[in-house]
């Protein structure tokens, strides 16, 4: 594909055609530099990216985080709170699979909203391998109604 075209090549010298080809190749390289990175391009196997995606729901009455942990056994997942921070960790030592040896480890940290009581945080692991950690939000008590004199 030529970005710089000439109306007809029969009136150009071989050196001019060589320069045209050189500059077209250089322009194509510049264009390639501005393409999306390989990990954002649509892949044939979308499930390979599923573990990297999580869903955070911060609604008025509850806070919940859902994350795909299908590659971890329940005993390889740890959910803790540290202050106002929710920490989800998954780790398994080196294992054999159909492609060879693999070792996985991840840590996700989320700031808990101030309306969440850390004592009420619960977790649930679905049979599909989706871990959901949630907690209800306590109603924040606002100031009492008062009449302002005129």
DOTORKOL-187302 format. One record per atom (N, C-alpha, C, O, CB): residue in one letter; x, y, z. Coordinates in steps of 0.001 Angstrom, whole numbers, plus 500000, padded with zeros to 6 digits. Each point is the difference from the previous one (the first is absolute). Glycine has a CB too. Example, Ala and Ser with C-alpha at 12.3 -4.5 7.8 and 13.67 -1.06 7.14 Angstrom:
a513190494310507800a499110501190500000a500900501200500000a501036499981500665a497072498846500581s501542502223498034s500820501190500060s499230501090500730s500509501108500169s500675498264497686
This chain:
x500849498823500000x499151501177500000x500884501226500000x500914500103500819x497241498677500394x501590502162497875x500780501220499906x499232501150500611x498837500231499668x502292498928498267x499523501558502959x499381501192500562x500261501215499123x499167500899499889x501086498137502402x500923500970497089x500349501075499065x499979499358498626x500767499076499727x500674502232501977x497699499172497446x499894499372498680x500386500990498924x499882501217500145x498308497265500682x502263500950498120x500291500798498812x498984499588498943x499549498855499981x502960501351500570x497138500709498586x498995499654499007x500408498825499126x499167499169499640x500137503192500372x501966497571499651x500439498915499128x501483499775500246x500760500961500117x497474499587498128x502188498195501836x501400499700500284x500866499975498749x501221499892500115x498018498814501843x500189501386496875x500847499877498806x500855501232499765x500975499919499253x497315498592499763x501380502660501605x500809501204499822x500918500257501188x500607501067500088x497578499875498505x501924498106502314x500878500181501154x501205499092499867x499938498906499438x498107501717502014x503034499869499081x501237499220499943x499969498916501079x499206500081500937x502070501922498164x499576496996500773x500059498957501028x500353500565501379x499516499494501013x501150498880497211x500160502651501828x500359500579501303x498790500701500626x499825499952501217x502563500347498004x496774500354499957x498789500631500532x499035498946500525x499393500194501053x500886501717497342x499570496979500893x499133498923500474x500534499399501299x499230499651500896x500103499858496734x501993500375502463x500610499477501219x499709500922501187x499668499531501089x502144499382497535x498314502414501156x499702500966501063x498519499957500376x499656500079501179x502218501387498005x497254498410499823x498568499883500290x499737498792500899x499280500102500993x500168500988496797x501132497783501860x499806498794500797x500568500178501413x499387499566500976x500704499052496921x501066502013502208x500619500228501298x499099500851500890x499757499653501156x502508500167497784x497234501307500516x499167500887500810x498644499374500330x499470500217501089x501680501730497858x498289497286500131x498744499307500300x500195499001501129x499155499896500889x500112500389496733x501853498969502351x500275499049501084x500176500729501325x499513499540501033x501567498897497328x499615502697501616x500216500771501228x498671500521500544x499774499966501210x502523500689497986x496828499823499929x498695500486500450x499154498865500557x499258500203500961x500848501619497333x499990497007501134x499255498855500522x500506499626501394x499203499633500863x500410499535496788x501719500921502583x500554499717501327x499476500992501019x499686499617501127x502370499427497824x497843502226500674x499470501020500908x498546499685500319x499580500115501152x502002501620497911x497652497872499936x498601499669500218x499879498810500942x499127499996500868x500294500896496858x501437498094502126x499964498826500870x500296500350501448x499485499349500909x501208499265497159x500133502408502163x500343500410501364x498774500537500743x499957499976501230x502377500553497999x496679499951500030x498825500586500621x498831499035500089x498900500389500395x501855501792498761x499476496551500477x498942499007500149x499864499630501462x500908500248500793x499515498868496890x498453500294502678x499735499599501374x500988498917500429x500454499220499163x497106501362500558x502776499357501546x500878498934500478x499367498631499788x498779499880499897x502183501691501796x499864497412498245x499512498666499687x498974499493501002x499121499226499624x503054500326499308x497906500856502329x499080499458501004x498628500653499953x499078499505500649x502882500010500777x497861501599497820x498679500608499911x499271499607498723x498824500325499839x502022501570501516x499826497417497742x499382499567498757x499088498817500309x500304499191500876x501685501614497746x496893499094500660x499094498873500214x500713498697499678x500514499830498894x497497501618500567x502024497644501481x500654498720499827x498968498934499678x498813500158500284x503016500531501289x498635498237497837x499118498881499722x499478499400501308x498838499604500086x502416499928497773x499615500403503163x499640499367501260x499771501072501059x500926500362500725x500399497574498668x497467502566500700x499682501042500973x500069499473501423x500234500778500925x498315500325497378x501254497599501903x500008499456501357x501380500111500630x500114499928501223x498052498504498140x502883501739499846x501341500156500564x500114501300500777x500851500119500882x500092498535497235x498209502330501569x500066501284500671x499013500121501150x500007501007500709x500739499966497157x498401498021502336x498933500106500987x500541500201501400x499447500800500755x499142497770497807x502474500733501813x500535500105501349x500516501381500334x500143500337501175x500432497295498678x499704503168499146x500519501334500247x498890501012500253x500275501146500356x501680498289498225x496810500155501241x498887500930500101x499237499772501294x499705498860500360x500124501226497141x499856500986503190x499179499898501191x498870501019499914x500063500953499224x501913498244502139x496997500587499442x498843500892500007x499835500541501410x499945499240500966x498922499483497145x501054502593501996x499788500641501291x498639500672499961x499723500811499116x502772499546501253x496645499296500608x498682500624500115x500004500833501277x500129499469501103x498710498621497637x501020503191501099x499932500895501156x498649500692499936x499872501120499503x502671499235500576x496447498944500440x498637500508499955x499647500658501320x500792499986500943x498570498230497416x499440502365501706x499651500746501210x499803499107501218x500185500451501130x498762501240497414x500670497018501239x499761499132501145x501001498859500163x499958499281500998x497685501295498737x503267499249499282x501001498946500153x501247500283499170x499977500757499029x498185497612501406x502921500993499987x501269500045499281x500364498554499678x499945499139500879x500830503030500289x499595497555497582x500344498635499614x501100500011498948x500084500906499172x497577498339501351x503176499731499528x501064499792499024x499871498573499495x499897499064500793x501657502629500331x498451498137497555x499978498664499398x501251499835499153x500347500883499215x497112499061500772x503210498933500171x501253499766499269x500069498534499596x499607499117500762x501567502743500506x499324497891497539x500128498643499477x501243499347500610x501123500458499787x497716500200498042x500947498278502923x501104499270500636x499928498516499636x500364499142500804x499669502522501104x499495498037496874x499775498621499600x501267499158499973x499912498773500030x498184502040498656x503075499805501260x501245499243499968x500539499686501391x501088499441500132x499409501633497697x498750499281503205x500433499777501374x498994499131500743x498790500125499812x502408502082500174x499318496919500853x499143499202500877x499576500889501167x500686500976500307x500478496834499035x497719501871501313x499558500835501125x501055500173501095x500080501064500614x497624498169498897x503109499733500741x501032500129501027x501206500821499541x500900500263500797x498355497548500092x500778502597497838x501084500835499475x499610501478499950x500775500834499531x500014497212499125x498010502275501827x499493501378499973x499885500492501433x499525499287500885x499204500313496946x501714501629502380x499916500599501332x499355501375499879x500418500817499180x501637497912501604x496924501523500037x499316501296500029x500183500567501396x499642499360500989x498642499942497241x502276501902501852x500226500639501306x499631501480499910x499905500579498919x501951497773501629x497944502223500612x499854501452500088x501135500504500868x500379499379500993x497081500537498724x503066501215499885x501071500640500750x499626501468500119x500161500772499055x501620497567500132x497721502036501973x499487501362500152x498773500165499125x499039499242500139x503270501648500370x497702500078498600x498884500241499081x500312499432498617x499431500450499006x499953501628502277x501504496951498645x500406499433498722x499613498523499921x500229499230500933x501671502416498939x497503497974498980x499668498612499715x501132499432499162x500381500597498993x497102499840501111x503059498420500293x501112499371499292x499580498600499586x499609499182500833x502095502178500465x498384498371497388x499706498677499459x501288499477499384x500608500652499152x496931499913500407x502868498246500880x501254499425499522x499771498571499560x499316499232500677x501999502258500849x499258498158497344x499963498631499508x501408499557499682x500763500731499367x496921499584499710x502662498492501362x501366499526499751x500015498484499956x499465499333500886x501495502700500243x499663497429497822x500292498574500016x501408499790499474x500486500689499102x497072498723500583x503060499605500922x501377499680499646x500036499402498597x498961499798499372x501628499822503060x500592500109497100x500175499487498648x499242498692499815x500123499065500791x502119502041499086x496962498861499043x499203498819499669x500247499645498543x500497500818499225x497735499783502496x501422498192497922x500060499582498601x498619500142499392x498994499671500628x502904498725499845x498063502101498291x498753500025499244x500299499508498591x501094499498499741x497974502430501647x499975498208497700x500184499460498649x501117500684499220x500464499459498996x497136499977501013x502843501749500435x501050500732499282x501363499916500679x501000500432499426x497242501098499754x501813497927502018x501272499919500726x499793500357501460x499003499613500609x502257500960497299x499688500167502650x499935500409501402x499436501417500100x500263500840499139x501703497667501424x497262501751500485x499454501343500201x499902500299501487x499708499120500811x499004500721497031x501536501409502496x499851500488501369x499223501304499902x500317500848499165x501864498049501656x496808501273500018x499172501213499956x499961500654501364x500026499338501038x498583499685497122x501325502326501808x499876500765501237x499433501373499645x500482500652499073x501468498102502023x497034501682499636x499474501342499804x499590500565501348x499684499267500937x499530500165496727x500799501882502407x499494500730501168x499181501169499471x500489500790499194x501504498537502280x496766500782498978x499131501130499673x499650500701501296x499654499362500994x499404499475496947x501036502500502037x499667500789501190x498949501033499618x500084500642498953x502238499017502029x496687500486499895x498916500941499770x499775500816501270x500032499461501105x498892498984497200x500852502841501532x499655500852501138x498522499798500311x499148500139499123x502645501574500269x497915497961501848x498601499820500410x499379501364500283x500636500844500632x499882496870500340x498254502515498574x499327501261500302x499816500166501505x499933499016500736x498892500885497047x501097501323502659x499879500255501448x498680499492500568x499893499815501212x501559502188498505x497538497765499442x498705499496500463x500015498493500260x499034499467500546x499877502368498175x502166497463500899x500079498550500166x500656499665501329x501079500498500323x499047499193497185x499201499456503259x500574499479501229x500825498770499619x499454499045499448x498604501837501997x503244499125498840x500870498894499578x499586498670500630x500346498942499473x501519502696500258x497410498392501371x499537498772500644x498913499306499185x499748498813500204x500819502187502009x498781499716496865x498895499448499208x500428499505498617x499148499618499198x499349501920502027x502795498462498485x500486499559498685x499882498479499913x500446499282500895x501155502696498953x497790497538499058x499845498563499761x500480499677498590x500079500881499144x497958498996502462x502285498839498159x500436499590498668x499236498763499554x499517499219500820x502762501748499608x497621498869498255x499320498854499406x500753499622498728x500304500859499172x497431499836501799x502564498009498880x500664499488498802x499000499165499215x499505498985500491x502761501009500659x497434500444497608x499036499268499174x500658498763499392x501225499875500003x497549502273499489x500408496945499989x500543498785499384x500742500324498694x500800499193499528x497325499471501507x501610502517498380x500710500426498790x501360500619500318x500768500310499090x497024500068499814x502506499804502378x501300500547500389x500017501512500145x501060500615499889x499948497472498969x497835502526501388x499931501443500216x499864500251501495x499047499544500633x499898500846497080x502005500333502838x499979500350501416x499314501347500150x500378500973499347x501747497715501103x496862501369500414x499307501254500293x500174500311501476x499644499200500865x498668500406497281x502237501558502128x500172500474501373x499096501215500136x500090500936499205x502334498198500993x496702500856500808x499038501085500120x499774500370501457x500347499258500919x498559499987496970x500501501928502286x499628500470501332x498895501030499843x500032500820499082x502301498752501836x496689500385499981x498965501040499947x500571501324500488x500938500045500795x497257498229499568x501218502783499143x500388501330500474x499036500414501099x498787499836499873x502181500798497862x499573499893503324x499164500523501085x499516501376499609x500718500764499355x500542497909502386x497522501641498651x499469501324499705x500796501029500791x500173499878501213x497513499180498332x502782501936499759x500733501082500666x498982500915500656x499050500446499357x502876499435498978x498268500390502910x499065500881500694x500364501441499708x501102500463500297x498537497829501519x499430502381497609x500203501412499707x499582500841501190x499530499464501004x500107500113496551x500525501705502347x499591500854501112x498481499948500179x499254499841499034x502731501666500553x497584498626501636x498564500005500283x499367501234499361x500674500996499737x499691497745502439x498344501173497583x499278501121499414x499911501104501060x499662499764501160x498995498697497281x501652502717501116x499879501125500945x499374501177499285x500150500173498790x501863499048502522x497304501559499439x499364501189499464x500952501164500173x500575500215501067x497113498901499453x502457501617498407x500914501145500037x499157501257500154x499135500279499170x502606498535499383x498514501949502517x499182501207500225x500253501051498914x501092500110499441x498955499443503040x498892501209497250x500073501078498991x500200501322500710x500089501042499352x498422497681499049
